[in-house]
């Protein structure tokens, strides 16, 4: 004999498995949508019209204030003059820095070699003249 479930139990199992779990996702708005909403809000002249617009679109007042700042910043950026000439290349700048550091290392190695030669000459001179050196002094 098979174990059969009653139809009511089967329907409950199906309902539980068919349940959709909501996954919160951040909303993304296009630039044209933001611009349109800001223009509509600026065109509102009646009291409460901006609130009605925000309710209709499902937005918060913080959206509107942030978008107004973005629109203003974009307008200011569009009016500013653009720097002329070629764009700086990060790879070339890094290569120039490496080359400069390599030259500095070579210069310091040369100075170190000269200092070692001078120290060797001083040691030999002390030995010839019979003067005490730093290694001889306790």
N, CA, C and O atoms as a GROMACS GRO file, in nm:
protein
  552
    1UNK      N    1   0.082  -0.119   0.000
    1UNK     CA    2   0.000   0.000   0.000
    1UNK      C    3   0.086   0.125   0.000
    1UNK      O    4   0.186   0.134   0.071
    2UNK      N    5   0.046   0.217  -0.079
    2UNK     CA    6   0.120   0.342  -0.088
    2UNK      C    7   0.066   0.441   0.012
    2UNK      O    8  -0.053   0.441   0.046
    3UNK      N    9   0.154   0.525   0.058
    3UNK     CA   10   0.115   0.634   0.147
    3UNK      C   11   0.067   0.750   0.062
    3UNK      O   12   0.148   0.814  -0.004
    4UNK      N   13  -0.060   0.778   0.063
    4UNK     CA   14  -0.114   0.886  -0.017
    4UNK      C   15  -0.155   0.999   0.077
    4UNK      O   16  -0.209   0.977   0.185
    5UNK      N   17  -0.128   1.119   0.030
    5UNK     CA   18  -0.162   1.236   0.109
    5UNK      C   19  -0.298   1.287   0.066
    5UNK      O   20  -0.338   1.270  -0.050
    6UNK      N   21  -0.366   1.347   0.157
    6UNK     CA   22  -0.498   1.400   0.124
    6UNK      C   23  -0.482   1.520   0.030
    6UNK      O   24  -0.376   1.584   0.029
    7UNK      N   25  -0.584   1.552  -0.050
    7UNK     CA   26  -0.576   1.665  -0.142
    7UNK      C   27  -0.551   1.799  -0.072
    7UNK      O   28  -0.484   1.886  -0.128
    8UNK      N   29  -0.603   1.816   0.048
    8UNK     CA   30  -0.584   1.941   0.120
    8UNK      C   31  -0.437   1.959   0.159
    8UNK      O   32  -0.384   2.069   0.152
    9UNK      N   33  -0.372   1.848   0.199
    9UNK     CA   34  -0.231   1.854   0.236
    9UNK      C   35  -0.146   1.883   0.114
    9UNK      O   36  -0.049   1.958   0.122
   10UNK      N   37  -0.182   1.825  -0.002
   10UNK     CA   38  -0.108   1.850  -0.125
   10UNK      C   39  -0.117   1.997  -0.164
   10UNK      O   40  -0.018   2.056  -0.206
   11UNK      N   41  -0.235   2.058  -0.150
   11UNK     CA   42  -0.251   2.199  -0.185
   11UNK      C   43  -0.168   2.287  -0.094
   11UNK      O   44  -0.110   2.386  -0.140
   12UNK      N   45  -0.162   2.255   0.034
   12UNK     CA   46  -0.080   2.333   0.128
   12UNK      C   47   0.067   2.326   0.091
   12UNK      O   48   0.137   2.427   0.096
   13UNK      N   49   0.116   2.206   0.055
   13UNK     CA   50   0.256   2.189   0.015
   13UNK      C   51   0.286   2.269  -0.110
   13UNK      O   52   0.392   2.330  -0.121
   14UNK      N   53   0.193   2.270  -0.205
   14UNK     CA   54   0.213   2.345  -0.329
   14UNK      C   55   0.217   2.495  -0.301
   14UNK      O   56   0.296   2.567  -0.361
   15UNK      N   57   0.133   2.541  -0.211
   15UNK     CA   58   0.132   2.683  -0.178
   15UNK      C   59   0.263   2.725  -0.113
   15UNK      O   60   0.319   2.831  -0.143
   16UNK      N   61   0.312   2.641  -0.024
   16UNK     CA   62   0.437   2.673   0.043
   16UNK      C   63   0.553   2.676  -0.055
   16UNK      O   64   0.641   2.761  -0.042
   17UNK      N   65   0.556   2.587  -0.150
   17UNK     CA   66   0.667   2.584  -0.244
   17UNK      C   67   0.654   2.694  -0.348
   17UNK      O   68   0.754   2.736  -0.407
   18UNK      N   69   0.533   2.742  -0.373
   18UNK     CA   70   0.512   2.846  -0.473
   18UNK      C   71   0.532   2.985  -0.416
   18UNK      O   72   0.524   3.084  -0.490
   19UNK      N   73   0.557   2.995  -0.288
   19UNK     CA   74   0.574   3.126  -0.227
   19UNK      C   75   0.702   3.191  -0.278
   19UNK      O   76   0.808   3.127  -0.283
   20UNK      N   77   0.693   3.317  -0.316
   20UNK     CA   78   0.808   3.391  -0.368
   20UNK      C   79   0.863   3.479  -0.257
   20UNK      O   80   0.789   3.555  -0.194
   21UNK      N   81   0.992   3.467  -0.234
   21UNK     CA   82   1.057   3.548  -0.132
   21UNK      C   83   1.107   3.675  -0.198
   21UNK      O   84   1.178   3.670  -0.299
   22UNK      N   85   1.070   3.788  -0.144
   22UNK     CA   86   1.112   3.916  -0.202
   22UNK      C   87   1.260   3.939  -0.175
   22UNK      O   88   1.308   3.923  -0.063
   23UNK      N   89   1.330   3.976  -0.279
   23UNK     CA   90   1.471   4.009  -0.266
   23UNK      C   91   1.484   4.159  -0.287
   23UNK      O   92   1.447   4.212  -0.392
   24UNK      N   93   1.536   4.226  -0.189
   24UNK     CA   94   1.549   4.371  -0.200
   24UNK      C   95   1.657   4.405  -0.302
   24UNK      O   96   1.768   4.353  -0.297
   25UNK      N   97   1.621   4.494  -0.394
   25UNK     CA   98   1.716   4.539  -0.494
   25UNK      C   99   1.714   4.691  -0.498
   25UNK      O  100   1.608   4.753  -0.489
   26UNK      N  101   1.830   4.749  -0.512
   26UNK     CA  102   1.840   4.894  -0.520
   26UNK      C  103   1.783   4.941  -0.653
   26UNK      O  104   1.812   4.884  -0.758
   27UNK      N  105   1.702   5.045  -0.646
   27UNK     CA  106   1.645   5.099  -0.769
   27UNK      C  107   1.750   5.182  -0.841
   27UNK      O  108   1.831   5.249  -0.779
   28UNK      N  109   1.746   5.176  -0.972
   28UNK     CA  110   1.839   5.254  -1.054
   28UNK      C  111   1.757   5.345  -1.144
   28UNK      O  112   1.663   5.300  -1.210
   29UNK      N  113   1.794   5.470  -1.147
   29UNK     CA  114   1.722   5.568  -1.228
   29UNK      C  115   1.816   5.621  -1.335
   29UNK      O  116   1.933   5.647  -1.309
   30UNK      N  117   1.764   5.636  -1.455
   30UNK     CA  118   1.845   5.688  -1.564
   30UNK      C  119   1.858   5.839  -1.550
   30UNK      O  120   1.781   5.904  -1.480
   31UNK      N  121   1.958   5.893  -1.617
   31UNK     CA  122   1.981   6.037  -1.611
   31UNK      C  123   1.865   6.113  -1.673
   31UNK      O  124   1.826   6.219  -1.623
   32UNK      N  125   1.809   6.061  -1.780
   32UNK     CA  126   1.698   6.131  -1.845
   32UNK      C  127   1.574   6.132  -1.753
   32UNK      O  128   1.501   6.230  -1.748
   33UNK      N  129   1.551   6.021  -1.681
   33UNK     CA  130   1.439   6.016  -1.587
   33UNK      C  131   1.459   6.118  -1.475
   33UNK      O  132   1.365   6.190  -1.440
   34UNK      N  133   1.580   6.124  -1.421
   34UNK     CA  134   1.609   6.219  -1.313
   34UNK      C  135   1.587   6.362  -1.362
   34UNK      O  136   1.525   6.444  -1.293
   35UNK      N  137   1.638   6.392  -1.482
   35UNK     CA  138   1.623   6.525  -1.538
   35UNK      C  139   1.475   6.561  -1.557
   35UNK      O  140   1.433   6.673  -1.527
   36UNK      N  141   1.398   6.465  -1.606
   36UNK     CA  142   1.255   6.488  -1.630
   36UNK      C  143   1.182   6.518  -1.499
   36UNK      O  144   1.100   6.610  -1.493
   37UNK      N  145   1.211   6.440  -1.395
   37UNK     CA  146   1.144   6.460  -1.266
   37UNK      C  147   1.183   6.595  -1.206
   37UNK      O  148   1.097   6.665  -1.152
   38UNK      N  149   1.310   6.632  -1.216
   38UNK     CA  150   1.354   6.761  -1.162
   38UNK      C  151   1.283   6.875  -1.236
   38UNK      O  152   1.238   6.971  -1.174
   39UNK      N  153   1.272   6.864  -1.369
   39UNK     CA  154   1.203   6.968  -1.447
   39UNK      C  155   1.055   6.976  -1.408
   39UNK      O  156   1.000   7.085  -1.394
   40UNK      N  157   0.991   6.858  -1.392
   40UNK     CA  158   0.850   6.857  -1.353
   40UNK      C  159   0.832   6.920  -1.215
   40UNK      O  160   0.737   6.995  -1.192
   41UNK      N  161   0.923   6.888  -1.122
   41UNK     CA  162   0.913   6.942  -0.987
   41UNK      C  163   0.934   7.094  -0.989
   41UNK      O  164   0.866   7.166  -0.916
   42UNK      N  165   1.026   7.141  -1.072
   42UNK     CA  166   1.050   7.285  -1.080
   42UNK      C  167   0.932   7.357  -1.145
   42UNK      O  168   0.908   7.474  -1.118
   43UNK      N  169   0.858   7.286  -1.230
   43UNK     CA  170   0.744   7.348  -1.298
   43UNK      C  171   0.620   7.353  -1.208
   43UNK      O  172   0.525   7.425  -1.239
   44UNK      N  173   0.619   7.278  -1.099
   44UNK     CA  174   0.503   7.276  -1.008
   44UNK      C  175   0.491   7.411  -0.938
   44UNK      O  176   0.587   7.461  -0.879
   45UNK      N  177   0.370   7.470  -0.946
   45UNK     CA  178   0.350   7.600  -0.883
   45UNK      C  179   0.246   7.594  -0.771
   45UNK      O  180   0.247   7.679  -0.682
   46UNK      N  181   0.158   7.498  -0.775
   46UNK     CA  182   0.054   7.485  -0.673
   46UNK      C  183   0.110   7.420  -0.546
   46UNK      O  184   0.198   7.334  -0.556
   47UNK      N  185   0.061   7.459  -0.429
   47UNK     CA  186   0.105   7.394  -0.306
   47UNK      C  187   0.066   7.245  -0.307
   47UNK      O  188  -0.048   7.210  -0.339
   48UNK      N  189   0.159   7.161  -0.272
   48UNK     CA  190   0.132   7.018  -0.266
   48UNK      C  191   0.153   6.947  -0.398
   48UNK      O  192   0.140   6.824  -0.404
   49UNK      N  193   0.185   7.018  -0.505
   49UNK     CA  194   0.202   6.956  -0.636
   49UNK      C  195   0.330   6.871  -0.640
   49UNK      O  196   0.332   6.764  -0.702
   50UNK      N  197   0.434   6.919  -0.574
   50UNK     CA  198   0.560   6.843  -0.572
   50UNK      C  199   0.540   6.713  -0.495
   50UNK      O  200   0.588   6.608  -0.537
   51UNK      N  201   0.468   6.719  -0.383
   51UNK     CA  202   0.439   6.599  -0.304
   51UNK      C  203   0.358   6.500  -0.384
   51UNK      O  204   0.381   6.379  -0.377
   52UNK      N  205   0.260   6.550  -0.461
   52UNK     CA  206   0.179   6.462  -0.545
   52UNK      C  207   0.264   6.395  -0.653
   52UNK      O  208   0.246   6.277  -0.684
   53UNK      N  209   0.356   6.472  -0.710
   53UNK     CA  210   0.447   6.417  -0.811
   53UNK      C  211   0.532   6.305  -0.751
   53UNK      O  212   0.548   6.199  -0.810
   54UNK      N  213   0.586   6.330  -0.633
   54UNK     CA  214   0.672   6.230  -0.568
   54UNK      C  215   0.592   6.105  -0.532
   54UNK      O  216   0.642   5.994  -0.548
   55UNK      N  217   0.469   6.122  -0.484
   55UNK     CA  218   0.386   6.004  -0.451
   55UNK      C  219   0.353   5.927  -0.578
   55UNK      O  220   0.356   5.804  -0.579
   56UNK      N  221   0.320   5.999  -0.684
   56UNK     CA  222   0.285   5.933  -0.811
   56UNK      C  223   0.401   5.850  -0.864
   56UNK      O  224   0.381   5.740  -0.916
   57UNK      N  225   0.523   5.903  -0.850
   57UNK     CA  226   0.642   5.835  -0.902
   57UNK      C  227   0.702   5.737  -0.801
   57UNK      O  228   0.791   5.659  -0.836
   58UNK      N  229   0.656   5.741  -0.677
   58UNK     CA  230   0.709   5.651  -0.574
   58UNK      C  231   0.849   5.691  -0.531
   58UNK      O  232   0.935   5.605  -0.509
   59UNK      N  233   0.871   5.822  -0.517
   59UNK     CA  234   1.003   5.874  -0.482
   59UNK      C  235   0.999   5.943  -0.347
   59UNK      O  236   0.893   5.974  -0.293
   60UNK      N  237   1.117   5.967  -0.294
   60UNK     CA  238   1.131   6.040  -0.169
   60UNK      C  239   1.181   6.181  -0.200
   60UNK      O  240   1.236   6.207  -0.307
   61UNK      N  241   1.159   6.271  -0.105
   61UNK     CA  242   1.205   6.409  -0.126
   61UNK      C  243   1.358   6.414  -0.133
   61UNK      O  244   1.414   6.503  -0.198
   62UNK      N  245   1.425   6.320  -0.066
   62UNK     CA  246   1.572   6.317  -0.071
   62UNK      C  247   1.620   6.285  -0.213
   62UNK      O  248   1.725   6.333  -0.256
   63UNK      N  249   1.542   6.201  -0.286
   63UNK     CA  250   1.578   6.176  -0.426
   63UNK      C  251   1.582   6.307  -0.502
   63UNK      O  252   1.678   6.337  -0.574
   64UNK      N  253   1.477   6.385  -0.485
   64UNK     CA  254   1.464   6.510  -0.559
   64UNK      C  255   1.576   6.607  -0.524
   64UNK      O  256   1.633   6.669  -0.613
   65UNK      N  257   1.608   6.620  -0.395
   65UNK     CA  258   1.713   6.714  -0.357
   65UNK      C  259   1.850   6.668  -0.408
   65UNK      O  260   1.930   6.750  -0.454
   66UNK      N  261   1.877   6.539  -0.401
   66UNK     CA  262   2.004   6.488  -0.454
   66UNK      C  263   2.013   6.506  -0.605
   66UNK      O  264   2.118   6.544  -0.657
   67UNK      N  265   1.904   6.481  -0.674
   67UNK     CA  266   1.903   6.496  -0.820
   67UNK      C  267   1.918   6.641  -0.862
   67UNK      O  268   1.980   6.670  -0.964
   68UNK      N  269   1.861   6.732  -0.784
   68UNK     CA  270   1.880   6.874  -0.815
   68UNK      C  271   2.027   6.912  -0.803
   68UNK      O  272   2.079   6.987  -0.886
   69UNK      N  273   2.094   6.861  -0.701
   69UNK     CA  274   2.237   6.887  -0.685
   69UNK      C  275   2.316   6.829  -0.802
   69UNK      O  276   2.408   6.892  -0.853
   70UNK      N  277   2.280   6.708  -0.844
   70UNK     CA  278   2.350   6.645  -0.957
   70UNK      C  279   2.330   6.724  -1.085
   70UNK      O  280   2.425   6.742  -1.162
   71UNK      N  281   2.208   6.771  -1.108
   71UNK     CA  282   2.180   6.849  -1.230
   71UNK      C  283   2.260   6.979  -1.227
   71UNK      O  284   2.318   7.019  -1.328
   72UNK      N  285   2.265   7.045  -1.112
   72UNK     CA  286   2.341   7.170  -1.100
   72UNK      C  287   2.490   7.146  -1.123
   72UNK      O  288   2.556   7.224  -1.192
   73UNK      N  289   2.544   7.037  -1.066
   73UNK     CA  290   2.685   7.005  -1.084
   73UNK      C  291   2.715   6.974  -1.230
   73UNK      O  292   2.820   7.013  -1.282
   74UNK      N  293   2.624   6.905  -1.297
   74UNK     CA  294   2.644   6.872  -1.439
   74UNK      C  295   2.641   6.999  -1.524
   74UNK      O  296   2.719   7.012  -1.618
   75UNK      N  297   2.552   7.092  -1.491
   75UNK     CA  298   2.547   7.217  -1.565
   75UNK      C  299   2.674   7.297  -1.546
   75UNK      O  300   2.727   7.354  -1.641
   76UNK      N  301   2.725   7.303  -1.423
   76UNK     CA  302   2.849   7.375  -1.397
   76UNK      C  303   2.966   7.310  -1.470
   76UNK      O  304   3.052   7.380  -1.526
   77UNK      N  305   2.971   7.178  -1.471
   77UNK     CA  306   3.079   7.107  -1.539
   77UNK      C  307   3.073   7.131  -1.690
   77UNK      O  308   3.176   7.141  -1.756
   78UNK      N  309   2.951   7.141  -1.744
   78UNK     CA  310   2.936   7.163  -1.888
   78UNK      C  311   2.981   7.304  -1.926
   78UNK      O  312   3.027   7.324  -2.039
   79UNK      N  313   2.968   7.401  -1.835
   79UNK     CA  314   3.005   7.538  -1.867
   79UNK      C  315   3.154   7.567  -1.847
   79UNK      O  316   3.204   7.666  -1.900
   80UNK      N  317   3.223   7.482  -1.772
   80UNK     CA  318   3.365   7.506  -1.748
   80UNK      C  319   3.446   7.468  -1.871
   80UNK      O  320   3.409   7.377  -1.946
   81UNK      N  321   3.557   7.540  -1.891
   81UNK     CA  322   3.640   7.510  -2.007
   81UNK      C  323   3.717   7.380  -1.984
   81UNK      O  324   3.756   7.348  -1.872
   82UNK      N  325   3.737   7.309  -2.090
   82UNK     CA  326   3.807   7.181  -2.085
   82UNK      C  327   3.957   7.206  -2.109
   82UNK      O  328   3.991   7.290  -2.192
   83UNK      N  329   4.045   7.137  -2.039
   83UNK     CA  330   4.188   7.155  -2.062
   83UNK      C  331   4.226   7.106  -2.201
   83UNK      O  332   4.181   7.002  -2.248
   84UNK      N  333   4.310   7.184  -2.266
   84UNK     CA  334   4.352   7.150  -2.402
   84UNK      C  335   4.476   7.063  -2.396
   84UNK      O  336   4.543   7.054  -2.293
   85UNK      N  337   4.505   6.999  -2.507
   85UNK     CA  338   4.625   6.919  -2.518
   85UNK      C  339   4.599   6.772  -2.493
   85UNK      O  340   4.487   6.732  -2.463
   86UNK      N  341   4.705   6.693  -2.506
   86UNK     CA  342   4.687   6.548  -2.487
   86UNK      C  343   4.660   6.515  -2.341
   86UNK      O  344   4.706   6.584  -2.250
   87UNK      N  345   4.586   6.410  -2.323
   87UNK     CA  346   4.554   6.364  -2.188
   87UNK      C  347   4.678   6.298  -2.127
   87UNK      O  348   4.752   6.229  -2.198
   88UNK      N  349   4.702   6.317  -1.998
   88UNK     CA  350   4.818   6.252  -1.934
   88UNK      C  351   4.800   6.100  -1.933
   88UNK      O  352   4.692   6.048  -1.903
   89UNK      N  353   4.907   6.032  -1.965
   89UNK     CA  354   4.906   5.886  -1.969
   89UNK      C  355   4.968   5.833  -1.840
   89UNK      O  356   5.084   5.862  -1.811
   90UNK      N  357   4.892   5.756  -1.764
   90UNK     CA  358   4.939   5.706  -1.634
   90UNK      C  359   5.058   5.612  -1.652
   90UNK      O  360   5.150   5.613  -1.570
   91UNK      N  361   5.058   5.531  -1.757
   91UNK     CA  362   5.168   5.437  -1.780
   91UNK      C  363   5.298   5.512  -1.808
   91UNK      O  364   5.404   5.475  -1.758
   92UNK      N  365   5.289   5.617  -1.889
   92UNK     CA  366   5.409   5.695  -1.920
   92UNK      C  367   5.460   5.766  -1.795
   92UNK      O  368   5.580   5.775  -1.774
   93UNK      N  369   5.369   5.817  -1.714
   93UNK     CA  370   5.409   5.884  -1.590
   93UNK      C  371   5.481   5.787  -1.497
   93UNK      O  372   5.581   5.822  -1.435
   94UNK      N  373   5.430   5.666  -1.488
   94UNK     CA  374   5.494   5.565  -1.403
   94UNK      C  375   5.632   5.528  -1.458
   94UNK      O  376   5.727   5.509  -1.382
   95UNK      N  377   5.643   5.519  -1.591
   95UNK     CA  378   5.772   5.487  -1.652
   95UNK      C  379   5.874   5.598  -1.625
   95UNK      O  380   5.990   5.572  -1.595
   96UNK      N  381   5.827   5.723  -1.635
   96UNK     CA  382   5.917   5.836  -1.607
   96UNK      C  383   5.962   5.834  -1.461
   96UNK      O  384   6.078   5.864  -1.432
   97UNK      N  385   5.873   5.801  -1.371
   97UNK     CA  386   5.909   5.794  -1.230
   97UNK      C  387   6.011   5.684  -1.204
   97UNK      O  388   6.107   5.703  -1.130
   98UNK      N  389   5.990   5.569  -1.265
   98UNK     CA  390   6.084   5.457  -1.249
   98UNK      C  391   6.221   5.496  -1.303
   98UNK      O  392   6.323   5.468  -1.241
   99UNK      N  393   6.223   5.561  -1.420
   99UNK     CA  394   6.349   5.604  -1.479
   99UNK      C  395   6.420   5.703  -1.388
   99UNK      O  396   6.542   5.694  -1.368
  100UNK      N  397   6.346   5.799  -1.331
  100UNK     CA  398   6.406   5.895  -1.238
  100UNK      C  399   6.463   5.827  -1.115
  100UNK      O  400   6.571   5.863  -1.068
  101UNK      N  401   6.391   5.730  -1.062
  101UNK     CA  402   6.440   5.657  -0.944
  101UNK      C  403   6.565   5.575  -0.977
  101UNK      O  404   6.657   5.565  -0.895
  102UNK      N  405   6.568   5.515  -1.095
  102UNK     CA  406   6.686   5.438  -1.136
  102UNK      C  407   6.808   5.529  -1.149
  102UNK      O  408   6.918   5.491  -1.110
  103UNK      N  409   6.788   5.648  -1.205
  103UNK     CA  410   6.899   5.744  -1.215
  103UNK      C  411   6.948   5.786  -1.078
  103UNK      O  412   7.068   5.800  -1.056
  104UNK      N  413   6.856   5.808  -0.987
  104UNK     CA  414   6.894   5.846  -0.851
  104UNK      C  415   6.972   5.734  -0.782
  104UNK      O  416   7.069   5.761  -0.712
  105UNK      N  417   6.930   5.610  -0.802
  105UNK     CA  418   7.002   5.496  -0.743
  105UNK      C  419   7.143   5.488  -0.799
  105UNK      O  420   7.238   5.465  -0.725
  106UNK      N  421   7.157   5.506  -0.931
  106UNK     CA  422   7.289   5.502  -0.993
  106UNK      C  423   7.380   5.612  -0.937
  106UNK      O  424   7.498   5.588  -0.911
  107UNK      N  425   7.324   5.732  -0.919
  107UNK     CA  426   7.400   5.844  -0.863
  107UNK      C  427   7.446   5.813  -0.721
  107UNK      O  428   7.561   5.838  -0.685
  108UNK      N  429   7.355   5.758  -0.640
  108UNK     CA  430   7.390   5.725  -0.501
  108UNK      C  431   7.493   5.613  -0.493
  108UNK      O  432   7.580   5.615  -0.405
  109UNK      N  433   7.485   5.516  -0.585
  109UNK     CA  434   7.586   5.409  -0.587
  109UNK      C  435   7.724   5.466  -0.621
  109UNK      O  436   7.825   5.424  -0.565
  110UNK      N  437   7.726   5.562  -0.712
  110UNK     CA  438   7.853   5.625  -0.750
  110UNK      C  439   7.911   5.701  -0.631
  110UNK      O  440   8.031   5.693  -0.605
  111UNK      N  441   7.826   5.775  -0.558
  111UNK     CA  442   7.871   5.848  -0.439
  111UNK      C  443   7.921   5.752  -0.332
  111UNK      O  444   8.020   5.780  -0.265
  112UNK      N  445   7.854   5.640  -0.315
  112UNK     CA  446   7.896   5.540  -0.217
  112UNK      C  447   8.033   5.483  -0.254
  112UNK      O  448   8.118   5.464  -0.168
  113UNK      N  449   8.051   5.456  -0.382
  113UNK     CA  450   8.182   5.405  -0.426
  113UNK      C  451   8.293   5.503  -0.396
  113UNK      O  452   8.400   5.464  -0.350
  114UNK      N  453   8.268   5.632  -0.422
  114UNK     CA  454   8.369   5.735  -0.392
  114UNK      C  455   8.396   5.741  -0.243
  114UNK      O  456   8.512   5.752  -0.202
  115UNK      N  457   8.292   5.735  -0.161
  115UNK     CA  458   8.311   5.741  -0.015
  115UNK      C  459   8.392   5.621   0.033
  115UNK      O  460   8.477   5.636   0.120
  116UNK      N  461   8.367   5.504  -0.022
  116UNK     CA  462   8.445   5.385   0.017
  116UNK      C  463   8.591   5.399  -0.024
  116UNK      O  464   8.680   5.358   0.050
  117UNK      N  465   8.616   5.458  -0.141
  117UNK     CA  466   8.754   5.481  -0.184
  117UNK      C  467   8.825   5.577  -0.090
  117UNK      O  468   8.940   5.554  -0.052
  118UNK      N  469   8.757   5.685  -0.051
  118UNK     CA  470   8.817   5.783   0.041
  118UNK      C  471   8.847   5.718   0.175
  118UNK      O  472   8.952   5.744   0.234
  119UNK      N  473   8.756   5.634   0.224
  119UNK     CA  474   8.778   5.566   0.352
  119UNK      C  475   8.897   5.471   0.342
  119UNK      O  476   8.978   5.462   0.435
  120UNK      N  477   8.909   5.398   0.230
  120UNK     CA  478   9.024   5.308   0.211
  120UNK      C  479   9.156   5.386   0.209
  120UNK      O  480   9.255   5.344   0.269
  121UNK      N  481   9.156   5.501   0.140
  121UNK     CA  482   9.278   5.584   0.134
  121UNK      C  483   9.313   5.634   0.273
  121UNK      O  484   9.430   5.633   0.311
  122UNK      N  485   9.214   5.677   0.351
  122UNK     CA  486   9.241   5.724   0.487
  122UNK      C  487   9.298   5.612   0.574
  122UNK      O  488   9.387   5.636   0.654
  123UNK      N  489   9.247   5.490   0.557
  123UNK     CA  490   9.300   5.376   0.635
  123UNK      C  491   9.445   5.348   0.597
  123UNK      O  492   9.528   5.324   0.684
  124UNK      N  493   9.475   5.352   0.467
  124UNK     CA  494   9.613   5.327   0.423
  124UNK      C  495   9.707   5.435   0.473
  124UNK      O  496   9.820   5.406   0.513
  125UNK      N  497   9.661   5.560   0.471
  125UNK     CA  498   9.742   5.671   0.520
  125UNK      C  499   9.770   5.656   0.669
  125UNK      O  500   9.882   5.682   0.714
  126UNK      N  501   9.671   5.616   0.745
  126UNK     CA  502   9.689   5.593   0.889
  126UNK      C  503   9.789   5.480   0.913
  126UNK      O  504   9.871   5.488   1.004
  127UNK      N  505   9.783   5.375   0.831
  127UNK     CA  506   9.878   5.264   0.846
  127UNK      C  507  10.020   5.310   0.813
  127UNK      O  508  10.114   5.272   0.882
  128UNK      N  509  10.035   5.392   0.708
  128UNK     CA  510  10.168   5.440   0.670
  128UNK      C  511  10.228   5.532   0.776
  128UNK      O  512  10.348   5.524   0.805
  129UNK      N  513  10.144   5.618   0.833
  129UNK     CA  514  10.192   5.714   0.931
  129UNK      C  515  10.194   5.656   1.073
  129UNK      O  516  10.248   5.717   1.165
  130UNK      N  517  10.136   5.537   1.090
  130UNK     CA  518  10.136   5.474   1.220
  130UNK      C  519  10.035   5.537   1.316
  130UNK      O  520  10.052   5.529   1.438
  131UNK      N  521   9.931   5.597   1.263
  131UNK     CA  522   9.829   5.658   1.348
  131UNK      C  523   9.725   5.553   1.384
  131UNK      O  524   9.702   5.460   1.306
  132UNK      N  525   9.661   5.565   1.498
  132UNK     CA  526   9.557   5.469   1.536
  132UNK      C  527   9.430   5.492   1.452
  132UNK      O  528   9.394   5.606   1.420
  133UNK      N  529   9.365   5.383   1.418
  133UNK     CA  530   9.239   5.390   1.341
  133UNK      C  531   9.123   5.366   1.435
  133UNK      O  532   9.143   5.339   1.553
  134UNK      N  533   9.001   5.376   1.383
  134UNK     CA  534   8.881   5.355   1.466
  134UNK      C  535   8.874   5.212   1.518
  134UNK      O  536   8.821   5.188   1.626
  135UNK      N  537   8.927   5.116   1.443
  135UNK     CA  538   8.927   4.976   1.487
  135UNK      C  539   9.028   4.951   1.597
  135UNK      O  540   9.011   4.857   1.675
  136UNK      N  541   9.135   5.034   1.607
  136UNK     CA  542   9.238   5.014   1.708
  136UNK      C  543   9.198   5.074   1.844
  136UNK      O  544   9.244   5.025   1.947
  137UNK      N  545   9.117   5.176   1.844
  137UNK     CA  546   9.079   5.244   1.967
  137UNK      C  547   8.972   5.161   2.039
  137UNK      O  548   8.870   5.127   1.980
  138UNK      N  549   8.995   5.128   2.170
  138UNK     CA  550   8.898   5.047   2.242
  138UNK      C  551   8.774   5.121   2.280
  138UNK      O  552   8.684   5.063   2.342
   0.00000   0.00000   0.00000
